[in-house]
Amino acid sequence: MKFAQTLLAAFLAMIVTAQAHAGVPAQDAAKLGSSLTLVGAEKAANADGSIPAYAGGLTTAPASFKAGDSMRPDPFAGEKPLLVINGKNVDQYKGMLTATTVELAKRFESFRVDVYPTHRTVTLPQAVLDNSLKNASGAKSLEGGLAIDNVLPGVPFPIPQSGSEAMWNFLLRYQGVNITSKYDSWNVDSAGVPSLATTGQAFISYPIYENLSQPISSADVYYQMKLYYTGPARRAGESIMLKDAANPLEQPRRAWQYLPGQRRVKLAPNLAYDTPNPGTAGAGTYDDVFVFNGALDRYDWKLVGKQEMIVPYNTYKLTYAQDPKTLTTPNHLAPDFVRWEKHRVWVVEGNLKVGARHVYQKRRFYLDEDSWAALASDQYDARGQLYRGSFAFLSQSYDKQVPDTTPFMIYDLVGGSYNINGVVGPYGGIRYIESLSKAQWSPESLAGAGIR
């Protein structure tokens, strides 16, 4: 009996070892800080110079910026487009555009892509960069890539070896530590009519970045969000809270919801995966928020490779727009507000696992090489048809060393509607704050602020 138990223990240990991956060879790690930046981006310009060499990012605010303000002027406001792509010439550039972008250009004469000069503006705190370098040889992925361990706060896998490692780079990317903003979420239906879905106050925290010298263990919460809805009237007083851990198989997402009519805080485990997000009027799921969020366990992840793509970037005009009605034109966002640039992105594909359930059979993500932010995605249904597409709008908070993608959106290409979330311009922009107390991150705190 004891011999059989020993054999079983050895077999289980072999399985765990096979499922774990740690570090890259020393000769690969040596590229970080030389030919690669410390987060794994190529330092050099591309062949024709349309993507410039990385020179440290945007570290100087424009003269019009007021120190301490949360509204950040566009440092490139005087630039003109180098190229305009629309339905007439989109086929010439479709190899550098997401499938959703191509579809919108072909479907709507009013849609266009204004391509501006590329600026590699992302800059991160030095301690985050230093940790990313150490992670190249020390970080571990567990459970076949579905969990992580022994990761210092920073990019876990600056030289990713798999699709799941690239997705963890996105999930754990540096976006500041504690962020708050008042925001709107707008829906535009298939008839082109905009309507306010929610107004709310968001608090987002990445507690792993509170202590940059403390490795992240698989049990640690890396992300938490709390939303208080203040409008429209039908949603005023609602609130939700989410917490995600580094090993979602052992500690799945914890979520709570407060509804004024019930006057109690209740567990809400369905605020995840493909549960329809009511704030999008059916255009998106809960894991479409921020282009993607939550656990990776329902998909097999493939690292397709790196590609030069034309994507939304340095979108200060959109991020800090003060009148949301100027953004929400019929069929698509107002092209005048969307700045597009050519950047190198990591392409990652997720294919639904056999036996798993989700409305998307396949998803393709486009991750910025300089920030690891997801700039766009394409979602496909069970027939393999393009179903939805998402975009996030990156602007560097040049006074805080933070790349931000607060506004994000999703197009429902079947239903003909779209949603844009995180419209913060009318309310003073994006604010970086001190940590909230543990009591403020308790489920009970939802009820205290959720009374009409």
C-alpha positions as a LaTeX table, in Angstrom:
\begin{tabular}{lrrr}
\hline
Residue & $x$ (\AA) & $y$ (\AA) & $z$ (\AA) \\
\hline
Met1 & 0.00 & 0.00 & 0.00 \\
Lys2 & 2.79 & 2.42 & 0.96 \\
Phe3 & 4.62 & 1.62 & $-2.31$ \\
Ala4 & 1.47 & 2.40 & $-4.33$ \\
Gln5 & 1.04 & 5.69 & $-2.49$ \\
Thr6 & 4.65 & 6.60 & $-3.23$ \\
Leu7 & 4.15 & 5.88 & $-6.92$ \\
Leu8 & 0.97 & 7.97 & $-6.95$ \\
Ala9 & 2.73 & 10.88 & $-5.25$ \\
Ala10 & 5.58 & 10.70 & $-7.77$ \\
Phe11 & 3.11 & 10.62 & $-10.65$ \\
Leu12 & 1.22 & 13.65 & $-9.33$ \\
Ala13 & 4.49 & 15.51 & $-8.86$ \\
Met14 & 5.37 & 14.80 & $-12.49$ \\
Ile15 & 2.03 & 16.24 & $-13.59$ \\
Val16 & 2.51 & 19.39 & $-11.54$ \\
Thr17 & 6.04 & 19.79 & $-12.91$ \\
Ala18 & 4.78 & 19.35 & $-16.46$ \\
Gln19 & 2.15 & 22.01 & $-15.90$ \\
Ala20 & 4.58 & 24.55 & $-14.46$ \\
His21 & 6.88 & 26.77 & $-16.48$ \\
Ala22 & 9.52 & 29.09 & $-15.13$ \\
Gly23 & 11.90 & 31.48 & $-16.82$ \\
Val24 & 13.64 & 31.72 & $-20.19$ \\
Pro25 & 17.23 & 30.75 & $-20.99$ \\
Ala26 & 19.90 & 33.21 & $-19.85$ \\
Gln27 & 20.84 & 34.11 & $-23.44$ \\
Asp28 & 17.26 & 35.18 & $-24.12$ \\
Ala29 & 16.92 & 37.11 & $-20.86$ \\
Ala30 & 20.13 & 38.97 & $-21.78$ \\
Lys31 & 18.24 & 40.65 & $-24.64$ \\
Leu32 & 16.22 & 42.64 & $-22.09$ \\
Gly33 & 17.84 & 46.04 & $-21.76$ \\
Ser34 & 19.82 & 45.57 & $-24.98$ \\
Ser35 & 17.83 & 44.79 & $-28.13$ \\
Leu36 & 14.61 & 44.62 & $-26.10$ \\
Thr37 & 13.20 & 46.99 & $-23.52$ \\
Leu38 & 12.82 & 45.62 & $-20.00$ \\
Val39 & 9.19 & 44.71 & $-20.73$ \\
Gly40 & 10.13 & 42.82 & $-23.90$ \\
Ala41 & 9.39 & 45.35 & $-26.65$ \\
Glu42 & 11.75 & 45.77 & $-29.59$ \\
Lys43 & 13.86 & 48.86 & $-29.06$ \\
Ala44 & 14.67 & 49.39 & $-32.72$ \\
Ala45 & 12.56 & 51.11 & $-35.32$ \\
Asn46 & 10.85 & 48.99 & $-37.94$ \\
Ala47 & 12.28 & 48.60 & $-41.44$ \\
Asp48 & 10.78 & 51.74 & $-42.98$ \\
Gly49 & 10.94 & 53.87 & $-39.84$ \\
Ser50 & 7.16 & 54.25 & $-39.57$ \\
Ile51 & 7.47 & 52.80 & $-36.06$ \\
Pro52 & 10.30 & 54.73 & $-34.39$ \\
Ala53 & 12.90 & 53.36 & $-32.02$ \\
Tyr54 & 11.92 & 53.38 & $-28.36$ \\
Ala55 & 13.50 & 56.41 & $-26.69$ \\
Gly56 & 12.13 & 56.18 & $-23.17$ \\
Gly57 & 8.52 & 57.24 & $-23.70$ \\
Leu58 & 6.73 & 60.50 & $-23.00$ \\
Thr59 & 8.14 & 61.96 & $-19.78$ \\
Thr60 & 7.50 & 65.69 & $-20.29$ \\
Ala61 & 4.03 & 67.17 & $-20.04$ \\
Pro62 & 2.95 & 69.76 & $-22.63$ \\
Ala63 & 3.18 & 73.39 & $-21.57$ \\
Ser64 & $-0.61$ & 73.61 & $-21.34$ \\
Phe65 & $-0.78$ & 70.94 & $-18.60$ \\
Lys66 & $-1.50$ & 72.23 & $-15.10$ \\
Ala67 & 0.44 & 70.35 & $-12.44$ \\
Gly68 & $-1.86$ & 68.22 & $-10.32$ \\
Asp69 & $-4.72$ & 68.32 & $-12.81$ \\
Ser70 & $-6.47$ & 65.11 & $-13.89$ \\
Met71 & $-7.31$ & 66.48 & $-17.35$ \\
Arg72 & $-4.32$ & 65.89 & $-19.61$ \\
Pro73 & $-3.95$ & 67.99 & $-22.78$ \\
Asp74 & $-3.07$ & 66.25 & $-26.04$ \\
Pro75 & 0.67 & 66.67 & $-26.66$ \\
Phe76 & 0.14 & 65.91 & $-30.37$ \\
Ala77 & $-2.88$ & 68.11 & $-31.01$ \\
Gly78 & $-1.21$ & 69.97 & $-33.89$ \\
Glu79 & $-0.45$ & 66.87 & $-35.97$ \\
Lys80 & $-2.26$ & 65.94 & $-39.17$ \\
Pro81 & $-3.05$ & 62.43 & $-40.47$ \\
Leu82 & $-0.48$ & 60.81 & $-42.74$ \\
Leu83 & $-3.09$ & 58.50 & $-44.23$ \\
Val84 & $-6.87$ & 58.06 & $-44.25$ \\
Ile85 & $-8.31$ & 54.55 & $-44.63$ \\
Asn86 & $-11.95$ & 54.00 & $-45.52$ \\
Gly87 & $-14.10$ & 51.54 & $-47.42$ \\
Lys88 & $-12.53$ & 52.51 & $-50.74$ \\
Asn89 & $-8.94$ & 51.61 & $-49.87$ \\
Val90 & $-9.28$ & 49.34 & $-46.85$ \\
Asp91 & $-8.27$ & 46.20 & $-48.77$ \\
Gln92 & $-4.80$ & 47.69 & $-49.29$ \\
Tyr93 & $-4.25$ & 47.79 & $-45.54$ \\
Lys94 & $-6.34$ & 44.92 & $-44.17$ \\
Gly95 & $-3.20$ & 42.99 & $-43.19$ \\
Met96 & $-2.52$ & 45.73 & $-40.62$ \\
Leu97 & $-6.09$ & 46.14 & $-39.37$ \\
Thr98 & $-8.24$ & 44.06 & $-37.06$ \\
Ala99 & $-11.08$ & 42.14 & $-38.69$ \\
Thr100 & $-13.54$ & 44.43 & $-36.91$ \\
Thr101 & $-11.88$ & 47.56 & $-38.32$ \\
Val102 & $-12.05$ & 46.16 & $-41.85$ \\
Glu103 & $-15.70$ & 45.20 & $-41.42$ \\
Leu104 & $-16.66$ & 48.66 & $-40.16$ \\
Ala105 & $-14.86$ & 50.33 & $-43.07$ \\
Lys106 & $-16.63$ & 48.13 & $-45.61$ \\
Arg107 & $-20.02$ & 48.45 & $-43.94$ \\
Phe108 & $-20.21$ & 52.20 & $-43.33$ \\
Glu109 & $-19.19$ & 54.97 & $-45.73$ \\
Ser110 & $-18.85$ & 57.36 & $-42.80$ \\
Phe111 & $-16.26$ & 55.21 & $-41.00$ \\
Arg112 & $-12.63$ & 56.08 & $-41.48$ \\
Val113 & $-9.24$ & 55.44 & $-39.91$ \\
Asp114 & $-7.07$ & 58.55 & $-39.57$ \\
Val115 & $-3.49$ & 57.31 & $-39.28$ \\
Tyr116 & $-1.13$ & 59.71 & $-37.50$ \\
Pro117 & 2.64 & 59.62 & $-36.89$ \\
Thr118 & 3.57 & 56.93 & $-34.39$ \\
His119 & 4.76 & 57.97 & $-30.94$ \\
Arg120 & 6.00 & 55.35 & $-28.48$ \\
Thr121 & 4.85 & 57.28 & $-25.41$ \\
Val122 & 4.66 & 54.52 & $-22.79$ \\
Thr123 & 6.90 & 54.92 & $-19.77$ \\
Leu124 & 6.80 & 52.96 & $-16.51$ \\
Pro125 & 8.34 & 53.39 & $-13.04$ \\
Gln126 & 11.91 & 52.09 & $-12.86$ \\
Ala127 & 11.06 & 49.64 & $-10.08$ \\
Val128 & 8.39 & 48.05 & $-12.29$ \\
Leu129 & 10.93 & 47.73 & $-15.11$ \\
Asp130 & 13.54 & 46.21 & $-12.79$ \\
Asn131 & 11.01 & 43.66 & $-11.53$ \\
Ser132 & 10.07 & 42.75 & $-15.10$ \\
Leu133 & 13.72 & 41.95 & $-15.82$ \\
Lys134 & 13.89 & 39.68 & $-12.76$ \\
Asn135 & 10.64 & 37.98 & $-13.74$ \\
Ala136 & 12.14 & 36.81 & $-17.02$ \\
Ser137 & 14.08 & 34.14 & $-15.15$ \\
Gly138 & 12.04 & 33.77 & $-11.96$ \\
Ala139 & 8.30 & 33.98 & $-12.68$ \\
Lys140 & 6.30 & 30.76 & $-12.81$ \\
Ser141 & 3.15 & 29.83 & $-14.66$ \\
Leu142 & 1.10 & 27.03 & $-13.10$ \\
Glu143 & $-1.88$ & 24.87 & $-14.01$ \\
Gly144 & $-0.95$ & 24.80 & $-17.68$ \\
Gly145 & $-0.66$ & 28.59 & $-17.78$ \\
Leu146 & $-3.92$ & 29.34 & $-15.98$ \\
Ala147 & $-2.22$ & 30.60 & $-12.81$ \\
Ile148 & 1.00 & 32.31 & $-11.78$ \\
Asp149 & 3.38 & 32.25 & $-8.84$ \\
Asn150 & 6.64 & 33.87 & $-7.68$ \\
Val151 & 6.01 & 36.95 & $-9.81$ \\
Leu152 & 7.35 & 40.33 & $-8.78$ \\
Pro153 & 4.99 & 43.26 & $-9.44$ \\
Gly154 & 5.70 & 44.04 & $-13.09$ \\
Val155 & 5.44 & 42.21 & $-16.41$ \\
Pro156 & 5.48 & 38.50 & $-15.46$ \\
Phe157 & 6.83 & 37.15 & $-18.76$ \\
Pro158 & 8.61 & 39.86 & $-20.77$ \\
Ile159 & 9.67 & 37.19 & $-23.27$ \\
Pro160 & 6.45 & 35.14 & $-23.43$ \\
Gln161 & 6.62 & 31.51 & $-24.49$ \\
Ser162 & 2.88 & 30.90 & $-24.77$ \\
Gly163 & $-0.42$ & 32.63 & $-25.33$ \\
Ser164 & $-1.39$ & 32.32 & $-21.68$ \\
Glu165 & 1.85 & 34.02 & $-20.58$ \\
Ala166 & 1.13 & 36.92 & $-22.93$ \\
Met167 & $-2.39$ & 37.21 & $-21.50$ \\
Trp168 & $-0.99$ & 37.28 & $-17.95$ \\
Asn169 & 1.25 & 40.14 & $-19.07$ \\
Phe170 & $-1.91$ & 41.97 & $-20.06$ \\
Leu171 & $-3.81$ & 41.13 & $-16.87$ \\
Leu172 & $-0.96$ & 42.20 & $-14.57$ \\
Arg173 & 0.28 & 45.19 & $-16.60$ \\
Tyr174 & 1.09 & 48.35 & $-14.68$ \\
Gln175 & $-1.78$ & 50.88 & $-14.79$ \\
Gly176 & $-1.06$ & 52.70 & $-11.59$ \\
Val177 & $-1.95$ & 51.40 & $-8.14$ \\
Asn178 & $-5.23$ & 53.07 & $-7.14$ \\
Ile179 & $-7.42$ & 54.84 & $-9.68$ \\
Thr180 & $-10.77$ & 56.55 & $-9.47$ \\
Ser181 & $-12.98$ & 58.35 & $-11.94$ \\
Lys182 & $-16.56$ & 59.30 & $-12.44$ \\
Tyr183 & $-17.66$ & 58.04 & $-15.83$ \\
Asp184 & $-20.49$ & 57.46 & $-18.28$ \\
Ser185 & $-21.31$ & 54.39 & $-20.31$ \\
Trp186 & $-23.24$ & 55.02 & $-23.52$ \\
Asn187 & $-25.12$ & 52.67 & $-25.84$ \\
Val188 & $-25.91$ & 53.44 & $-29.46$ \\
Asp189 & $-28.57$ & 51.17 & $-30.94$ \\
Ser190 & $-28.92$ & 49.92 & $-34.51$ \\
Ala191 & $-31.03$ & 52.97 & $-35.39$ \\
Gly192 & $-28.16$ & 55.23 & $-34.32$ \\
Val193 & $-29.89$ & 56.51 & $-31.18$ \\
Pro194 & $-27.54$ & 57.08 & $-28.19$ \\
Ser195 & $-28.71$ & 56.48 & $-24.63$ \\
Leu196 & $-27.01$ & 56.75 & $-21.28$ \\
Ala197 & $-26.51$ & 53.26 & $-19.85$ \\
Thr198 & $-24.86$ & 54.20 & $-16.55$ \\
Thr199 & $-23.15$ & 56.99 & $-14.72$ \\
Gly200 & $-20.95$ & 55.78 & $-11.93$ \\
Gln201 & $-17.97$ & 56.27 & $-9.67$ \\
Ala202 & $-15.27$ & 53.66 & $-10.22$ \\
Phe203 & $-12.52$ & 52.63 & $-7.83$ \\
Ile204 & $-9.90$ & 50.29 & $-9.26$ \\
Ser205 & $-6.98$ & 48.90 & $-7.29$ \\
Tyr206 & $-3.99$ & 46.71 & $-8.13$ \\
Pro207 & $-2.90$ & 45.74 & $-4.60$ \\
Ile208 & 0.08 & 43.77 & $-5.90$ \\
Tyr209 & 1.73 & 47.10 & $-6.72$ \\
Glu210 & 1.41 & 48.39 & $-3.15$ \\
Asn211 & 4.69 & 46.66 & $-2.26$ \\
Leu212 & 7.01 & 46.34 & $-5.25$ \\
Ser213 & 9.47 & 44.10 & $-3.41$ \\
Gln214 & 6.86 & 41.49 & $-2.44$ \\
Pro215 & 6.49 & 38.55 & $-4.88$ \\
Ile216 & 2.96 & 37.73 & $-5.95$ \\
Ser217 & 1.79 & 34.34 & $-4.74$ \\
Ser218 & $-0.97$ & 32.33 & $-6.35$ \\
Ala219 & $-3.41$ & 33.28 & $-3.56$ \\
Asp220 & $-2.92$ & 37.04 & $-3.88$ \\
Val221 & $-5.64$ & 39.33 & $-5.22$ \\
Tyr222 & $-4.07$ & 41.24 & $-8.11$ \\
Tyr223 & $-7.13$ & 43.26 & $-9.16$ \\
Gln224 & $-10.19$ & 44.67 & $-7.43$ \\
Met225 & $-12.88$ & 47.03 & $-8.64$ \\
Lys226 & $-15.79$ & 48.76 & $-6.98$ \\
Leu227 & $-18.52$ & 50.64 & $-8.85$ \\
Tyr228 & $-21.22$ & 52.89 & $-7.43$ \\
Tyr229 & $-23.95$ & 53.71 & $-9.94$ \\
Thr230 & $-25.45$ & 57.19 & $-9.67$ \\
Gly231 & $-27.50$ & 57.27 & $-12.86$ \\
Pro232 & $-29.73$ & 57.00 & $-14.74$ \\
Ala233 & $-32.52$ & 56.92 & $-12.17$ \\
Arg234 & $-33.37$ & 53.26 & $-12.75$ \\
Arg235 & $-29.82$ & 52.22 & $-11.72$ \\
Ala236 & $-29.02$ & 54.85 & $-9.11$ \\
Gly237 & $-27.96$ & 53.26 & $-5.83$ \\
Glu238 & $-26.69$ & 49.98 & $-7.30$ \\
Ser239 & $-23.11$ & 48.93 & $-6.61$ \\
Ile240 & $-20.82$ & 45.99 & $-7.36$ \\
Met241 & $-17.40$ & 44.76 & $-6.26$ \\
Leu242 & $-15.05$ & 42.26 & $-7.95$ \\
Lys243 & $-11.79$ & 40.63 & $-6.83$ \\
Asp244 & $-9.50$ & 38.43 & $-8.95$ \\
Ala245 & $-6.66$ & 36.25 & $-7.65$ \\
Ala246 & $-3.47$ & 34.99 & $-9.26$ \\
Asn247 & $-4.75$ & 31.40 & $-9.19$ \\
Pro248 & $-8.39$ & 31.55 & $-10.26$ \\
Leu249 & $-8.69$ & 27.75 & $-10.16$ \\
Glu250 & $-8.07$ & 27.71 & $-6.41$ \\
Gln251 & $-9.70$ & 31.07 & $-5.73$ \\
Pro252 & $-12.27$ & 31.97 & $-8.40$ \\
Arg253 & $-13.48$ & 35.52 & $-8.87$ \\
Arg254 & $-15.30$ & 36.87 & $-5.84$ \\
Ala255 & $-18.10$ & 39.29 & $-6.66$ \\
Trp256 & $-20.80$ & 41.07 & $-4.70$ \\
Gln257 & $-23.76$ & 43.23 & $-5.68$ \\
Tyr258 & $-26.00$ & 45.67 & $-3.84$ \\
Leu259 & $-29.49$ & 46.38 & $-5.19$ \\
Pro260 & $-31.46$ & 49.15 & $-3.46$ \\
Gly261 & $-34.74$ & 47.27 & $-3.82$ \\
Gln262 & $-33.38$ & 44.29 & $-1.87$ \\
Arg263 & $-31.38$ & 46.45 & 0.56 \\
Arg264 & $-28.72$ & 43.81 & 1.11 \\
Val265 & $-25.33$ & 42.86 & $-0.27$ \\
Lys266 & $-25.34$ & 39.47 & $-1.94$ \\
Leu267 & $-22.78$ & 37.26 & $-3.63$ \\
Ala268 & $-22.84$ & 37.58 & $-7.42$ \\
Pro269 & $-20.69$ & 34.81 & $-8.92$ \\
Asn270 & $-22.32$ & 35.31 & $-12.32$ \\
Leu271 & $-20.53$ & 38.65 & $-12.88$ \\
Ala272 & $-17.95$ & 36.86 & $-15.02$ \\
Tyr273 & $-17.29$ & 35.05 & $-18.28$ \\
Asp274 & $-20.08$ & 35.36 & $-20.87$ \\
Thr275 & $-22.85$ & 36.59 & $-18.60$ \\
Pro276 & $-24.43$ & 39.45 & $-20.58$ \\
Asn277 & $-23.40$ & 42.84 & $-19.24$ \\
Pro278 & $-26.67$ & 44.78 & $-18.75$ \\
Gly279 & $-24.83$ & 48.08 & $-19.14$ \\
Thr280 & $-24.13$ & 47.30 & $-22.81$ \\
Ala281 & $-27.77$ & 46.57 & $-23.77$ \\
Gly282 & $-26.73$ & 43.11 & $-24.92$ \\
Ala283 & $-23.67$ & 44.18 & $-26.92$ \\
Gly284 & $-21.09$ & 42.64 & $-24.59$ \\
Thr285 & $-20.32$ & 40.17 & $-21.81$ \\
Tyr286 & $-18.74$ & 40.72 & $-18.41$ \\
Asp287 & $-15.39$ & 39.42 & $-19.64$ \\
Asp288 & $-15.46$ & 41.92 & $-22.53$ \\
Val289 & $-14.89$ & 44.73 & $-20.01$ \\
Phe290 & $-11.47$ & 46.36 & $-20.62$ \\
Val291 & $-11.36$ & 44.19 & $-23.80$ \\
Phe292 & $-10.84$ & 41.16 & $-21.53$ \\
Asn293 & $-10.82$ & 40.42 & $-17.83$ \\
Gly294 & $-11.09$ & 37.45 & $-15.51$ \\
Ala295 & $-9.90$ & 33.85 & $-15.67$ \\
Leu296 & $-8.27$ & 32.21 & $-18.70$ \\
Asp297 & $-9.59$ & 28.71 & $-18.06$ \\
Arg298 & $-12.25$ & 28.40 & $-20.78$ \\
Tyr299 & $-9.84$ & 28.82 & $-23.69$ \\
Asp300 & $-6.74$ & 27.27 & $-25.16$ \\
Trp301 & $-4.32$ & 30.13 & $-25.76$ \\
Lys302 & $-2.01$ & 30.40 & $-28.75$ \\
Leu303 & 0.76 & 32.96 & $-29.18$ \\
Val304 & 0.40 & 33.80 & $-32.87$ \\
Gly305 & 3.36 & 36.22 & $-32.88$ \\
Lys306 & 4.20 & 39.88 & $-33.21$ \\
Gln307 & 2.77 & 42.00 & $-36.00$ \\
Glu308 & 2.72 & 45.62 & $-37.16$ \\
Met309 & $-0.84$ & 46.89 & $-36.82$ \\
Ile310 & $-2.75$ & 50.15 & $-37.14$ \\
Val311 & $-4.53$ & 50.56 & $-33.80$ \\
Pro312 & $-6.01$ & 53.35 & $-31.64$ \\
Tyr313 & $-3.15$ & 55.04 & $-29.75$ \\
Asn314 & $-2.43$ & 58.31 & $-27.95$ \\
Thr315 & $-6.15$ & 59.02 & $-27.98$ \\
Tyr316 & $-6.11$ & 62.09 & $-25.72$ \\
Lys317 & $-8.79$ & 63.84 & $-27.76$ \\
Leu318 & $-11.22$ & 60.97 & $-27.15$ \\
Thr319 & $-10.18$ & 60.14 & $-23.58$ \\
Tyr320 & $-10.65$ & 63.70 & $-22.33$ \\
Ala321 & $-13.58$ & 64.71 & $-24.56$ \\
Gln322 & $-16.04$ & 66.68 & $-22.44$ \\
Asp323 & $-19.24$ & 66.17 & $-24.46$ \\
Pro324 & $-20.06$ & 62.47 & $-24.95$ \\
Lys325 & $-22.77$ & 63.31 & $-27.47$ \\
Thr326 & $-20.07$ & 64.39 & $-29.92$ \\
Leu327 & $-18.51$ & 60.91 & $-29.67$ \\
Thr328 & $-21.57$ & 58.76 & $-30.22$ \\
Thr329 & $-22.47$ & 59.06 & $-33.88$ \\
Pro330 & $-24.68$ & 56.45 & $-35.58$ \\
Asn331 & $-23.02$ & 53.10 & $-36.35$ \\
His332 & $-19.57$ & 53.92 & $-34.92$ \\
Leu333 & $-17.62$ & 56.39 & $-32.83$ \\
Ala334 & $-17.02$ & 59.79 & $-34.40$ \\
Pro335 & $-13.85$ & 59.34 & $-36.51$ \\
Asp336 & $-12.65$ & 62.87 & $-35.66$ \\
Phe337 & $-11.98$ & 61.74 & $-32.09$ \\
Val338 & $-10.07$ & 58.51 & $-32.78$ \\
Arg339 & $-6.35$ & 58.74 & $-33.41$ \\
Trp340 & $-4.79$ & 55.65 & $-35.03$ \\
Glu341 & $-1.08$ & 54.82 & $-35.20$ \\
Lys342 & 1.07 & 51.94 & $-36.42$ \\
His343 & 2.53 & 49.89 & $-33.57$ \\
Arg344 & 3.90 & 46.41 & $-33.03$ \\
Val345 & 1.47 & 44.19 & $-31.14$ \\
Trp346 & 1.51 & 40.66 & $-29.84$ \\
Val347 & $-1.33$ & 38.66 & $-31.39$ \\
Val348 & $-2.88$ & 36.07 & $-29.08$ \\
Glu349 & $-5.70$ & 33.72 & $-30.03$ \\
Gly350 & $-8.05$ & 31.96 & $-27.63$ \\
Asn351 & $-10.03$ & 28.94 & $-28.84$ \\
Leu352 & $-12.85$ & 27.58 & $-26.70$ \\
Lys353 & $-11.89$ & 24.36 & $-24.96$ \\
Val354 & $-13.78$ & 21.18 & $-25.74$ \\
Gly355 & $-16.66$ & 20.95 & $-23.30$ \\
Ala356 & $-16.37$ & 24.57 & $-22.16$ \\
Arg357 & $-19.21$ & 27.07 & $-22.56$ \\
His358 & $-18.96$ & 30.60 & $-23.93$ \\
Val359 & $-20.75$ & 32.64 & $-26.59$ \\
Tyr360 & $-17.38$ & 33.23 & $-28.30$ \\
Gln361 & $-15.83$ & 30.23 & $-30.02$ \\
Lys362 & $-12.67$ & 32.16 & $-30.81$ \\
Arg363 & $-11.14$ & 35.44 & $-29.66$ \\
Arg364 & $-8.12$ & 37.25 & $-31.05$ \\
Phe365 & $-6.35$ & 39.89 & $-28.96$ \\
Tyr366 & $-3.86$ & 42.57 & $-29.98$ \\
Leu367 & $-1.49$ & 43.48 & $-27.12$ \\
Asp368 & 0.69 & 46.58 & $-27.31$ \\
Glu369 & 4.39 & 45.65 & $-27.10$ \\
Asp370 & 5.32 & 48.71 & $-25.02$ \\
Ser371 & 2.59 & 48.53 & $-22.36$ \\
Trp372 & 1.05 & 45.04 & $-22.74$ \\
Ala373 & $-2.37$ & 46.73 & $-22.89$ \\
Ala374 & $-5.00$ & 45.03 & $-25.05$ \\
Leu375 & $-5.71$ & 47.62 & $-27.73$ \\
Ala376 & $-8.28$ & 45.60 & $-29.66$ \\
Ser377 & $-9.91$ & 42.21 & $-30.09$ \\
Asp378 & $-12.04$ & 40.27 & $-32.54$ \\
Gln379 & $-14.68$ & 37.83 & $-31.25$ \\
Tyr380 & $-16.15$ & 34.96 & $-33.32$ \\
Asp381 & $-19.31$ & 32.91 & $-32.79$ \\
Ala382 & $-19.80$ & 29.15 & $-32.91$ \\
Arg383 & $-20.08$ & 29.26 & $-36.72$ \\
Gly384 & $-16.71$ & 30.96 & $-37.00$ \\
Gln385 & $-18.33$ & 34.25 & $-38.07$ \\
Leu386 & $-17.10$ & 37.62 & $-36.83$ \\
Tyr387 & $-19.52$ & 38.54 & $-34.04$ \\
Arg388 & $-18.13$ & 41.43 & $-32.03$ \\
Gly389 & $-15.03$ & 43.58 & $-31.82$ \\
Ser390 & $-13.50$ & 45.65 & $-29.03$ \\
Phe391 & $-11.10$ & 48.57 & $-28.77$ \\
Ala392 & $-9.33$ & 50.28 & $-25.87$ \\
Phe393 & $-7.99$ & 53.80 & $-26.14$ \\
Leu394 & $-4.50$ & 54.25 & $-24.73$ \\
Ser395 & $-3.08$ & 57.54 & $-23.53$ \\
Gln396 & $-0.01$ & 57.96 & $-21.37$ \\
Ser397 & $-0.60$ & 59.81 & $-18.10$ \\
Tyr398 & 2.67 & 61.63 & $-18.58$ \\
Asp399 & 2.65 & 63.15 & $-15.08$ \\
Lys400 & 2.36 & 59.72 & $-13.39$ \\
Gln401 & 4.33 & 57.25 & $-15.57$ \\
Val402 & 1.09 & 55.37 & $-16.21$ \\
Pro403 & $-0.29$ & 54.09 & $-19.52$ \\
Asp404 & $-4.07$ & 54.23 & $-19.27$ \\
Thr405 & $-6.85$ & 52.59 & $-21.29$ \\
Thr406 & $-9.86$ & 53.87 & $-19.36$ \\
Pro407 & $-12.20$ & 54.35 & $-22.35$ \\
Phe408 & $-13.01$ & 51.05 & $-24.03$ \\
Met409 & $-15.78$ & 49.96 & $-26.34$ \\
Ile410 & $-17.40$ & 47.05 & $-28.11$ \\
Tyr411 & $-19.18$ & 46.78 & $-31.46$ \\
Asp412 & $-21.91$ & 44.16 & $-31.88$ \\
Leu413 & $-21.59$ & 43.49 & $-35.60$ \\
Val414 & $-24.65$ & 41.24 & $-35.66$ \\
Gly415 & $-27.00$ & 43.46 & $-33.69$ \\
Gly416 & $-25.65$ & 46.68 & $-35.19$ \\
Ser417 & $-25.17$ & 48.42 & $-31.83$ \\
Tyr418 & $-22.16$ & 49.54 & $-29.82$ \\
Asn419 & $-21.21$ & 50.60 & $-26.31$ \\
Ile420 & $-18.49$ & 52.94 & $-25.09$ \\
Asn421 & $-17.55$ & 52.79 & $-21.43$ \\
Gly422 & $-15.27$ & 54.92 & $-19.28$ \\
Val423 & $-16.21$ & 58.31 & $-20.71$ \\
Val424 & $-14.42$ & 60.37 & $-18.05$ \\
Gly425 & $-13.90$ & 63.72 & $-19.80$ \\
Pro426 & $-17.14$ & 65.31 & $-18.56$ \\
Tyr427 & $-16.15$ & 64.59 & $-14.96$ \\
Gly428 & $-12.54$ & 65.72 & $-14.74$ \\
Gly429 & $-10.59$ & 62.81 & $-16.19$ \\
Ile430 & $-8.52$ & 60.09 & $-14.51$ \\
Arg431 & $-7.33$ & 60.45 & $-10.92$ \\
Tyr432 & $-4.64$ & 58.47 & $-9.10$ \\
Ile433 & $-5.32$ & 58.30 & $-5.37$ \\
Glu434 & $-4.03$ & 56.85 & $-2.10$ \\
Ser435 & $-5.07$ & 53.34 & $-1.09$ \\
Leu436 & $-8.54$ & 52.77 & 0.25 \\
Ser437 & $-8.76$ & 51.08 & 3.64 \\
Lys438 & $-9.49$ & 47.37 & 4.02 \\
Ala439 & $-12.93$ & 48.31 & 5.31 \\
Gln440 & $-13.63$ & 50.18 & 2.08 \\
Trp441 & $-12.78$ & 47.00 & 0.13 \\
Ser442 & $-15.15$ & 44.87 & 2.20 \\
Pro443 & $-18.49$ & 43.78 & 0.72 \\
Glu444 & $-20.30$ & 45.62 & 3.51 \\
Ser445 & $-19.01$ & 48.93 & 2.15 \\
Leu446 & $-21.30$ & 48.55 & $-0.87$ \\
Ala447 & $-24.44$ & 48.98 & 1.20 \\
Gly448 & $-23.20$ & 52.11 & 2.90 \\
Ala449 & $-22.98$ & 54.00 & $-0.39$ \\
Gly450 & $-25.80$ & 52.24 & $-2.18$ \\
Ile451 & $-28.81$ & 53.98 & $-0.67$ \\
Arg452 & $-30.83$ & 56.29 & $-2.92$ \\
\hline
\end{tabular}
